[in-house]
Structures are given as structure tokens and as C-alpha cells.
Amino acid sequence: MSTGGINPGVEFEEMTAPGRDGQMAAGEKTAADLEAVFDVPVRISVVLGRAKVPVANLLKMDVGSVVELDRQVGEAVEIYVNDRLVARGEIILVENRLGVTMTEIIKAA
């Protein structure tokens, strides 16, 4: 299976879950086979919205200034991994911190 442009020239194989008896068939891959990439850093970005602001207005902003975005409250946010759109989701509040939950996975074209 091709990586779809993540890293040209690198191929990945599909992995399957164990059968009902919990045993893997000979030659099948498990999550443990990916251990070499567990520590590879990736950049995750969530786009809440976009706005165009003239530099003059930007310089006038202070603490508490409001920037109007091009999205509505409750509209899906975009989730990027290494600058590639991979999912859409919703903003959630977890213990007084903002988070995001994925609601739609974007298939690679």
C-alpha cells in the first residue's frame, strides 16, 4: 500500500487484528511491529477558522481583543498532521483545557 505522499519511496503494509481466538495468522503484522516509529514526532494542528486582518488593526489589538473567524459556533474544525488534512472534529472542554475529538477521517486521495 502506498503512503500517499507522506514519505515518497516508503511502503506500508495493512495490519489486521487477531482472530477470535486471539491468535495472529503467520506473517500478519501487529502494533508491536510499528515500535520503531512510536517516537517519531509529528505536528498536529487544529484550524478553528481564518481571518484577514490589516496590519494596522493587528497592531491595535490588546489582551481581550476579539478576532472574528470565518466559522460558525459548532462548525467542524480541521485537523492536520504535518500540514496534511487528515480529519475533521469538534472542540471539547476537558478539565478546563480545550481539546478536539475526531468526527470524520479524511481518506487520502
N, CA, C and O atoms as CSV, one atom per row, in Angstrom:
chain,resi,resn,atom,element,x,y,z
A,1,MET,N,N,0.850,-1.169,0.000
A,1,MET,CA,C,0.000,0.000,0.000
A,1,MET,C,C,0.892,1.226,0.000
A,1,MET,O,O,1.869,1.264,0.748
A,2,SER,N,N,0.596,2.219,-0.803
A,2,SER,CA,C,1.395,3.437,-0.909
A,2,SER,C,C,1.086,4.373,0.248
A,2,SER,O,O,-0.001,4.318,0.823
A,3,THR,N,N,2.034,5.228,0.587
A,3,THR,CA,C,1.863,6.174,1.691
A,3,THR,C,C,1.095,7.404,1.275
A,3,THR,O,O,0.741,8.206,2.138
A,4,GLY,N,N,0.822,7.595,0.007
A,4,GLY,CA,C,0.050,8.751,-0.444
A,4,GLY,C,C,0.786,10.066,-0.285
A,4,GLY,O,O,0.156,11.099,-0.057
A,5,GLY,N,N,2.120,10.050,-0.400
A,5,GLY,CA,C,2.854,11.294,-0.392
A,5,GLY,C,C,3.449,11.676,0.951
A,5,GLY,O,O,4.117,12.706,1.044
A,6,ILE,N,N,3.233,10.888,1.992
A,6,ILE,CA,C,3.805,11.239,3.295
A,6,ILE,C,C,5.327,11.182,3.214
A,6,ILE,O,O,6.005,12.120,3.632
A,7,ASN,N,N,5.861,10.102,2.687
A,7,ASN,CA,C,7.295,9.947,2.538
A,7,ASN,C,C,7.520,9.125,1.279
A,7,ASN,O,O,7.478,7.896,1.343
A,8,PRO,N,N,7.758,9.763,0.132
A,8,PRO,CA,C,7.894,9.052,-1.127
A,8,PRO,C,C,8.921,7.936,-1.030
A,8,PRO,O,O,9.979,8.098,-0.422
A,9,GLY,N,N,8.597,6.805,-1.636
A,9,GLY,CA,C,9.519,5.680,-1.665
A,9,GLY,C,C,9.360,4.740,-0.492
A,9,GLY,O,O,10.011,3.695,-0.465
A,10,VAL,N,N,8.516,5.068,0.488
A,10,VAL,CA,C,8.310,4.203,1.637
A,10,VAL,C,C,6.975,3.503,1.477
A,10,VAL,O,O,5.969,4.142,1.172
A,11,GLU,N,N,6.960,2.211,1.678
A,11,GLU,CA,C,5.733,1.429,1.552
A,11,GLU,C,C,5.319,0.903,2.930
A,11,GLU,O,O,6.172,0.562,3.749
A,12,PHE,N,N,4.018,0.839,3.181
A,12,PHE,CA,C,3.480,0.289,4.404
A,12,PHE,C,C,2.559,-0.865,4.060
A,12,PHE,O,O,1.957,-0.884,2.987
A,13,GLU,N,N,2.447,-1.815,4.952
A,13,GLU,CA,C,1.525,-2.921,4.760
A,13,GLU,C,C,0.341,-2.736,5.687
A,13,GLU,O,O,0.475,-2.186,6.779
A,14,GLU,N,N,-0.843,-3.206,5.238
A,14,GLU,CA,C,-2.011,-3.144,6.103
A,14,GLU,C,C,-1.837,-4.139,7.237
A,14,GLU,O,O,-1.265,-5.213,7.052
A,15,MET,N,N,-2.338,-3.773,8.417
A,15,MET,CA,C,-2.262,-4.641,9.578
A,15,MET,C,C,-3.655,-5.144,9.903
A,15,MET,O,O,-4.645,-4.460,9.642
A,16,THR,N,N,-3.735,-6.316,10.463
A,16,THR,CA,C,-5.024,-6.874,10.835
A,16,THR,C,C,-5.033,-7.197,12.315
A,16,THR,O,O,-3.989,-7.393,12.938
A,17,ALA,N,N,-6.228,-7.247,12.857
A,17,ALA,CA,C,-6.391,-7.595,14.267
A,17,ALA,C,C,-6.366,-9.109,14.421
A,17,ALA,O,O,-6.603,-9.827,13.450
A,18,PRO,N,N,-6.082,-9.608,15.624
A,18,PRO,CA,C,-6.098,-11.051,15.850
A,18,PRO,C,C,-7.487,-11.626,15.591
A,18,PRO,O,O,-8.495,-10.925,15.685
A,19,GLY,N,N,-7.519,-12.899,15.270
A,19,GLY,CA,C,-8.792,-13.589,15.062
A,19,GLY,C,C,-9.540,-13.759,16.370
A,19,GLY,O,O,-9.092,-13.285,17.414
A,20,ARG,N,N,-10.673,-14.430,16.316
A,20,ARG,CA,C,-11.496,-14.612,17.522
A,20,ARG,C,C,-10.766,-15.330,18.633
A,20,ARG,O,O,-11.046,-15.107,19.811
A,21,ASP,N,N,-9.830,-16.191,18.269
A,21,ASP,CA,C,-9.093,-16.937,19.298
A,21,ASP,C,C,-7.922,-16.131,19.861
A,21,ASP,O,O,-7.191,-16.619,20.723
A,22,GLY,N,N,-7.741,-14.887,19.373
A,22,GLY,CA,C,-6.674,-14.029,19.879
A,22,GLY,C,C,-5.335,-14.300,19.232
A,22,GLY,O,O,-4.355,-13.635,19.569
A,23,GLN,N,N,-5.253,-15.234,18.331
A,23,GLN,CA,C,-4.001,-15.597,17.681
A,23,GLN,C,C,-3.883,-14.911,16.325
A,23,GLN,O,O,-4.870,-14.758,15.606
A,24,MET,N,N,-2.666,-14.502,15.985
A,24,MET,CA,C,-2.405,-13.896,14.686
A,24,MET,C,C,-1.996,-15.007,13.726
A,24,MET,O,O,-1.291,-15.939,14.113
A,25,ALA,N,N,-2.436,-14.907,12.488
A,25,ALA,CA,C,-2.014,-15.854,11.472
A,25,ALA,C,C,-0.553,-15.582,11.127
A,25,ALA,O,O,-0.068,-14.464,11.303
A,26,ALA,N,N,0.140,-16.593,10.642
A,26,ALA,CA,C,1.552,-16.456,10.287
A,26,ALA,C,C,1.726,-15.325,9.278
A,26,ALA,O,O,0.976,-15.248,8.305
A,27,GLY,N,N,2.715,-14.437,9.499
A,27,GLY,CA,C,3.011,-13.359,8.569
A,27,GLY,C,C,2.196,-12.092,8.785
A,27,GLY,O,O,2.477,-11.084,8.137
A,28,GLU,N,N,1.197,-12.097,9.667
A,28,GLU,CA,C,0.392,-10.895,9.909
A,28,GLU,C,C,1.141,-9.951,10.829
A,28,GLU,O,O,1.896,-10.388,11.698
A,29,LYS,N,N,0.932,-8.657,10.640
A,29,LYS,CA,C,1.609,-7.617,11.415
A,29,LYS,C,C,0.764,-7.222,12.629
A,29,LYS,O,O,-0.464,-7.313,12.596
A,30,THR,N,N,1.430,-6.787,13.693
A,30,THR,CA,C,0.753,-6.294,14.889
A,30,THR,C,C,1.231,-4.882,15.183
A,30,THR,O,O,2.162,-4.390,14.545
A,31,ALA,N,N,0.600,-4.234,16.144
A,31,ALA,CA,C,1.015,-2.883,16.535
A,31,ALA,C,C,2.461,-2.878,17.025
A,31,ALA,O,O,3.163,-1.881,16.855
A,32,ALA,N,N,2.912,-3.968,17.626
A,32,ALA,CA,C,4.292,-4.042,18.115
A,32,ALA,C,C,5.289,-3.922,16.971
A,32,ALA,O,O,6.420,-3.483,17.185
A,33,ASP,N,N,4.891,-4.304,15.757
A,33,ASP,CA,C,5.776,-4.197,14.600
A,33,ASP,C,C,6.059,-2.741,14.232
A,33,ASP,O,O,7.008,-2.467,13.498
A,34,LEU,N,N,5.253,-1.807,14.728
A,34,LEU,CA,C,5.439,-0.382,14.438
A,34,LEU,C,C,6.247,0.325,15.512
A,34,LEU,O,O,6.366,1.549,15.479
A,35,GLU,N,N,6.800,-0.408,16.454
A,35,GLU,CA,C,7.511,0.184,17.581
A,35,GLU,C,C,8.602,1.160,17.144
A,35,GLU,O,O,8.884,2.119,17.862
A,36,ALA,N,N,9.213,0.939,15.997
A,36,ALA,CA,C,10.289,1.819,15.521
A,36,ALA,C,C,9.796,3.234,15.249
A,36,ALA,O,O,10.594,4.171,15.285
A,37,VAL,N,N,8.509,3.419,14.980
A,37,VAL,CA,C,8.003,4.754,14.675
A,37,VAL,C,C,7.252,5.396,15.839
A,37,VAL,O,O,6.754,6.514,15.700
A,38,PHE,N,N,7.159,4.727,16.968
A,38,PHE,CA,C,6.425,5.262,18.114
A,38,PHE,C,C,6.992,6.587,18.607
A,38,PHE,O,O,6.234,7.418,19.106
A,39,ASP,N,N,8.290,6.812,18.484
A,39,ASP,CA,C,8.923,8.025,18.987
A,39,ASP,C,C,9.142,9.082,17.912
A,39,ASP,O,O,9.813,10.082,18.169
A,40,VAL,N,N,8.594,8.887,16.715
A,40,VAL,CA,C,8.747,9.864,15.640
A,40,VAL,C,C,7.805,11.038,15.925
A,40,VAL,O,O,6.594,10.843,16.024
A,41,PRO,N,N,8.342,12.244,16.055
A,41,PRO,CA,C,7.473,13.394,16.349
A,41,PRO,C,C,6.663,13.809,15.126
A,41,PRO,O,O,7.161,13.788,14.000
A,42,VAL,N,N,5.422,14.181,15.361
A,42,VAL,CA,C,4.563,14.719,14.307
A,42,VAL,C,C,3.941,16.004,14.845
A,42,VAL,O,O,3.756,16.156,16.052
A,43,ARG,N,N,3.619,16.930,13.935
A,43,ARG,CA,C,2.995,18.188,14.336
A,43,ARG,C,C,1.510,18.098,14.029
A,43,ARG,O,O,1.116,17.867,12.886
A,44,ILE,N,N,0.692,18.280,15.049
A,44,ILE,CA,C,-0.753,18.239,14.889
A,44,ILE,C,C,-1.282,19.658,15.049
A,44,ILE,O,O,-0.986,20.336,16.033
A,45,SER,N,N,-2.068,20.100,14.066
A,45,SER,CA,C,-2.657,21.441,14.084
A,45,SER,C,C,-4.161,21.320,13.933
A,45,SER,O,O,-4.655,20.473,13.189
A,46,VAL,N,N,-4.882,22.169,14.641
A,46,VAL,CA,C,-6.329,22.228,14.519
A,46,VAL,C,C,-6.692,23.640,14.100
A,46,VAL,O,O,-6.346,24.604,14.783
A,47,VAL,N,N,-7.388,23.765,12.978
A,47,VAL,CA,C,-7.752,25.080,12.450
A,47,VAL,C,C,-9.168,25.400,12.906
A,47,VAL,O,O,-10.132,24.760,12.485
A,48,LEU,N,N,-9.277,26.402,13.775
A,48,LEU,CA,C,-10.583,26.841,14.275
A,48,LEU,C,C,-11.292,27.717,13.257
A,48,LEU,O,O,-12.522,27.737,13.198
A,49,GLY,N,N,-10.525,28.437,12.460
A,49,GLY,CA,C,-11.071,29.345,11.465
A,49,GLY,C,C,-9.970,30.251,10.962
A,49,GLY,O,O,-8.831,30.188,11.424
A,50,ARG,N,N,-10.324,31.093,10.010
A,50,ARG,CA,C,-9.346,32.005,9.426
A,50,ARG,C,C,-9.914,33.414,9.414
A,50,ARG,O,O,-11.129,33.613,9.410
A,51,ALA,N,N,-9.012,34.387,9.409
A,51,ALA,CA,C,-9.428,35.794,9.349
A,51,ALA,C,C,-8.338,36.593,8.652
A,51,ALA,O,O,-7.152,36.301,8.805
A,52,LYS,N,N,-8.740,37.599,7.887
A,52,LYS,CA,C,-7.796,38.544,7.293
A,52,LYS,C,C,-7.893,39.825,8.096
A,52,LYS,O,O,-8.965,40.413,8.235
A,53,VAL,N,N,-6.739,40.251,8.628
A,53,VAL,CA,C,-6.702,41.443,9.474
A,53,VAL,C,C,-5.594,42.352,8.956
A,53,VAL,O,O,-4.448,41.919,8.842
A,54,PRO,N,N,-5.916,43.602,8.642
A,54,PRO,CA,C,-4.860,44.535,8.221
A,54,PRO,C,C,-3.850,44.727,9.362
A,54,PRO,O,O,-4.210,44.691,10.538
A,55,VAL,N,N,-2.597,44.929,8.994
A,55,VAL,CA,C,-1.527,45.092,9.986
A,55,VAL,C,C,-1.859,46.226,10.955
A,55,VAL,O,O,-1.588,46.110,12.150
A,56,ALA,N,N,-2.431,47.304,10.468
A,56,ALA,CA,C,-2.778,48.442,11.337
A,56,ALA,C,C,-3.736,47.997,12.440
A,56,ALA,O,O,-3.570,48.386,13.595
A,57,ASN,N,N,-4.739,47.184,12.094
A,57,ASN,CA,C,-5.684,46.691,13.106
A,57,ASN,C,C,-5.020,45.683,14.037
A,57,ASN,O,O,-5.318,45.644,15.230
A,58,LEU,N,N,-4.122,44.873,13.492
A,58,LEU,CA,C,-3.394,43.892,14.300
A,58,LEU,C,C,-2.564,44.581,15.377
A,58,LEU,O,O,-2.495,44.111,16.512
A,59,LEU,N,N,-1.936,45.699,15.015
A,59,LEU,CA,C,-1.112,46.438,15.967
A,59,LEU,C,C,-1.936,47.101,17.067
A,59,LEU,O,O,-1.406,47.401,18.137
A,60,LYS,N,N,-3.228,47.336,16.817
A,60,LYS,CA,C,-4.113,47.947,17.810
A,60,LYS,C,C,-4.680,46.926,18.795
A,60,LYS,O,O,-5.286,47.307,19.797
A,61,MET,N,N,-4.492,45.642,18.522
A,61,MET,CA,C,-5.066,44.609,19.395
A,61,MET,C,C,-4.353,44.563,20.729
A,61,MET,O,O,-3.156,44.830,20.839
A,62,ASP,N,N,-5.143,44.210,21.753
A,62,ASP,CA,C,-4.626,44.106,23.108
A,62,ASP,C,C,-5.252,42.878,23.744
A,62,ASP,O,O,-6.068,42.204,23.116
A,63,VAL,N,N,-4.884,42.585,24.966
A,63,VAL,CA,C,-5.491,41.477,25.690
A,63,VAL,C,C,-6.999,41.672,25.714
A,63,VAL,O,O,-7.486,42.747,26.065
A,64,GLY,N,N,-7.728,40.648,25.346
A,64,GLY,CA,C,-9.184,40.728,25.325
A,64,GLY,C,C,-9.768,41.108,23.984
A,64,GLY,O,O,-10.987,41.102,23.816
A,65,SER,N,N,-8.909,41.443,23.015
A,65,SER,CA,C,-9.396,41.763,21.674
A,65,SER,C,C,-10.031,40.516,21.059
A,65,SER,O,O,-9.599,39.393,21.316
A,66,VAL,N,N,-11.053,40.733,20.252
A,66,VAL,CA,C,-11.767,39.631,19.619
A,66,VAL,C,C,-11.478,39.642,18.127
A,66,VAL,O,O,-11.566,40.681,17.473
A,67,VAL,N,N,-11.130,38.470,17.594
A,67,VAL,CA,C,-10.899,38.315,16.162
A,67,VAL,C,C,-12.039,37.455,15.625
A,67,VAL,O,O,-12.233,36.321,16.062
A,68,GLU,N,N,-12.786,38.006,14.677
A,68,GLU,CA,C,-13.905,37.270,14.089
A,68,GLU,C,C,-13.366,36.296,13.052
A,68,GLU,O,O,-12.629,36.689,12.148
A,69,LEU,N,N,-13.737,35.021,13.184
A,69,LEU,CA,C,-13.287,33.977,12.273
A,69,LEU,C,C,-14.366,33.676,11.247
A,69,LEU,O,O,-15.507,34.115,11.384
A,70,ASP,N,N,-13.997,32.926,10.221
A,70,ASP,CA,C,-14.925,32.605,9.141
A,70,ASP,C,C,-15.743,31.335,9.407
A,70,ASP,O,O,-16.239,30.720,8.464
A,71,ARG,N,N,-15.888,30.939,10.661
A,71,ARG,CA,C,-16.637,29.738,11.024
A,71,ARG,C,C,-17.751,30.084,11.992
A,71,ARG,O,O,-17.702,31.099,12.687
A,72,GLN,N,N,-18.755,29.223,12.024
A,72,GLN,CA,C,-19.865,29.372,12.954
A,72,GLN,C,C,-19.591,28.521,14.202
A,72,GLN,O,O,-18.827,27.557,14.141
A,73,VAL,N,N,-20.208,28.875,15.317
A,73,VAL,CA,C,-20.100,28.074,16.535
A,73,VAL,C,C,-20.655,26.689,16.240
A,73,VAL,O,O,-21.738,26.563,15.669
A,74,GLY,N,N,-19.927,25.659,16.623
A,74,GLY,CA,C,-20.373,24.287,16.410
A,74,GLY,C,C,-19.972,23.700,15.073
A,74,GLY,O,O,-20.160,22.506,14.840
A,75,GLU,N,N,-19.418,24.525,14.185
A,75,GLU,CA,C,-18.969,24.018,12.882
A,75,GLU,C,C,-17.698,23.184,13.073
A,75,GLU,O,O,-16.893,23.462,13.961
A,76,ALA,N,N,-17.529,22.166,12.238
A,76,ALA,CA,C,-16.374,21.270,12.344
A,76,ALA,C,C,-15.061,22.028,12.168
A,76,ALA,O,O,-14.982,22.973,11.382
A,77,VAL,N,N,-14.039,21.610,12.899
A,77,VAL,CA,C,-12.695,22.157,12.761
A,77,VAL,C,C,-11.870,21.177,11.936
A,77,VAL,O,O,-12.204,19.995,11.858
A,78,GLU,N,N,-10.798,21.660,11.321
A,78,GLU,CA,C,-9.936,20.818,10.502
A,78,GLU,C,C,-8.726,20.388,11.316
A,78,GLU,O,O,-8.125,21.196,12.024
A,79,ILE,N,N,-8.369,19.107,11.212
A,79,ILE,CA,C,-7.234,18.547,11.936
A,79,ILE,C,C,-6.163,18.165,10.919
A,79,ILE,O,O,-6.401,17.362,10.017
A,80,TYR,N,N,-4.983,18.754,11.082
A,80,TYR,CA,C,-3.861,18.493,10.180
A,80,TYR,C,C,-2.770,17.755,10.932
A,80,TYR,O,O,-2.524,18.032,12.105
A,81,VAL,N,N,-2.115,16.813,10.261
A,81,VAL,CA,C,-0.915,16.160,10.784
A,81,VAL,C,C,0.188,16.455,9.779
A,81,VAL,O,O,0.091,16.080,8.611
A,82,ASN,N,N,1.240,17.131,10.242
A,82,ASN,CA,C,2.342,17.551,9.370
A,82,ASN,C,C,1.819,18.259,8.126
A,82,ASN,O,O,2.218,17.935,7.008
A,83,ASP,N,N,0.931,19.221,8.320
A,83,ASP,CA,C,0.375,20.068,7.261
A,83,ASP,C,C,-0.501,19.319,6.259
A,83,ASP,O,O,-0.755,19.827,5.167
A,84,ARG,N,N,-0.959,18.135,6.607
A,84,ARG,CA,C,-1.839,17.361,5.724
A,84,ARG,C,C,-3.176,17.152,6.428
A,84,ARG,O,O,-3.220,16.649,7.550
A,85,LEU,N,N,-4.274,17.544,5.759
A,85,LEU,CA,C,-5.608,17.382,6.331
A,85,LEU,C,C,-5.910,15.895,6.490
A,85,LEU,O,O,-5.911,15.150,5.510
A,86,VAL,N,N,-6.168,15.462,7.734
A,86,VAL,CA,C,-6.442,14.045,7.981
A,86,VAL,C,C,-7.819,13.802,8.576
A,86,VAL,O,O,-8.342,12.691,8.491
A,87,ALA,N,N,-8.422,14.841,9.188
A,87,ALA,CA,C,-9.707,14.622,9.839
A,87,ALA,C,C,-10.413,15.946,10.093
A,87,ALA,O,O,-9.836,17.025,9.955
A,88,ARG,N,N,-11.674,15.826,10.465
A,88,ARG,CA,C,-12.456,16.964,10.964
A,88,ARG,C,C,-12.951,16.564,12.342
A,88,ARG,O,O,-13.082,15.379,12.650
A,89,GLY,N,N,-13.224,17.562,13.166
A,89,GLY,CA,C,-13.636,17.233,14.518
A,89,GLY,C,C,-14.368,18.367,15.190
A,89,GLY,O,O,-14.722,19.368,14.567
A,90,GLU,N,N,-14.588,18.184,16.488
A,90,GLU,CA,C,-15.291,19.170,17.305
A,90,GLU,C,C,-14.416,19.551,18.487
A,90,GLU,O,O,-13.679,18.725,19.026
A,91,ILE,N,N,-14.510,20.817,18.882
A,91,ILE,CA,C,-13.785,21.297,20.056
A,91,ILE,C,C,-14.529,20.829,21.303
A,91,ILE,O,O,-15.754,20.919,21.382
A,92,ILE,N,N,-13.768,20.329,22.275
A,92,ILE,CA,C,-14.351,19.888,23.548
A,92,ILE,C,C,-13.571,20.528,24.696
A,92,ILE,O,O,-12.447,20.996,24.512
A,93,LEU,N,N,-14.174,20.542,25.868
A,93,LEU,CA,C,-13.524,21.054,27.068
A,93,LEU,C,C,-13.271,19.876,27.998
A,93,LEU,O,O,-14.203,19.169,28.383
A,94,VAL,N,N,-12.000,19.665,28.361
A,94,VAL,CA,C,-11.614,18.572,29.239
A,94,VAL,C,C,-10.819,19.153,30.401
A,94,VAL,O,O,-9.702,19.634,30.206
A,95,GLU,N,N,-11.378,19.115,31.598
A,95,GLU,CA,C,-10.708,19.631,32.800
A,95,GLU,C,C,-10.146,21.042,32.574
A,95,GLU,O,O,-8.963,21.289,32.810
A,96,ASN,N,N,-10.995,21.954,32.118
A,96,ASN,CA,C,-10.643,23.360,31.879
A,96,ASN,C,C,-9.589,23.562,30.791
A,96,ASN,O,O,-8.937,24.605,30.751
A,97,ARG,N,N,-9.416,22.579,29.912
A,97,ARG,CA,C,-8.492,22.705,28.781
A,97,ARG,C,C,-9.251,22.363,27.510
A,97,ARG,O,O,-10.130,21.502,27.509
A,98,LEU,N,N,-8.898,23.054,26.418
A,98,LEU,CA,C,-9.532,22.759,25.142
A,98,LEU,C,C,-8.916,21.507,24.536
A,98,LEU,O,O,-7.716,21.263,24.664
A,99,GLY,N,N,-9.748,20.726,23.879
A,99,GLY,CA,C,-9.301,19.541,23.170
A,99,GLY,C,C,-10.107,19.417,21.899
A,99,GLY,O,O,-10.964,20.251,21.609
A,100,VAL,N,N,-9.832,18.384,21.150
A,100,VAL,CA,C,-10.582,18.144,19.916
A,100,VAL,C,C,-10.864,16.652,19.811
A,100,VAL,O,O,-10.012,15.820,20.123
A,101,THR,N,N,-12.058,16.334,19.374
A,101,THR,CA,C,-12.430,14.950,19.134
A,101,THR,C,C,-12.674,14.777,17.640
A,101,THR,O,O,-13.345,15.605,17.023
A,102,MET,N,N,-12.138,13.714,17.057
A,102,MET,CA,C,-12.302,13.483,15.623
A,102,MET,C,C,-13.692,12.935,15.344
A,102,MET,O,O,-14.140,11.995,16.000
A,103,THR,N,N,-14.369,13.523,14.372
A,103,THR,CA,C,-15.698,13.054,13.991
A,103,THR,C,C,-15.717,12.486,12.572
A,103,THR,O,O,-16.647,11.777,12.189
A,104,GLU,N,N,-14.679,12.807,11.799
A,104,GLU,CA,C,-14.623,12.345,10.407
A,104,GLU,C,C,-13.154,12.184,10.005
A,104,GLU,O,O,-12.356,13.108,10.166
A,105,ILE,N,N,-12.809,11.024,9.491
A,105,ILE,CA,C,-11.472,10.786,8.973
A,105,ILE,C,C,-11.493,11.077,7.478
A,105,ILE,O,O,-12.385,10.615,6.766
A,106,ILE,N,N,-10.517,11.837,7.003
A,106,ILE,CA,C,-10.429,12.191,5.583
A,106,ILE,C,C,-9.585,11.147,4.882
A,106,ILE,O,O,-8.428,10.932,5.241
A,107,LYS,N,N,-10.158,10.502,3.888
A,107,LYS,CA,C,-9.431,9.481,3.118
A,107,LYS,C,C,-8.448,10.168,2.186
A,107,LYS,O,O,-8.754,11.207,1.600
A,108,ALA,N,N,-7.253,9.577,2.050
A,108,ALA,CA,C,-6.245,10.114,1.136
A,108,ALA,C,C,-6.729,9.963,-0.287
A,108,ALA,O,O,-7.296,8.936,-0.659
A,109,ALA,N,N,-6.501,11.001,-1.088
A,109,ALA,CA,C,-6.934,10.973,-2.496
A,109,ALA,C,C,-6.000,10.184,-3.359
A,109,ALA,O,O,-6.225,10.066,-4.564
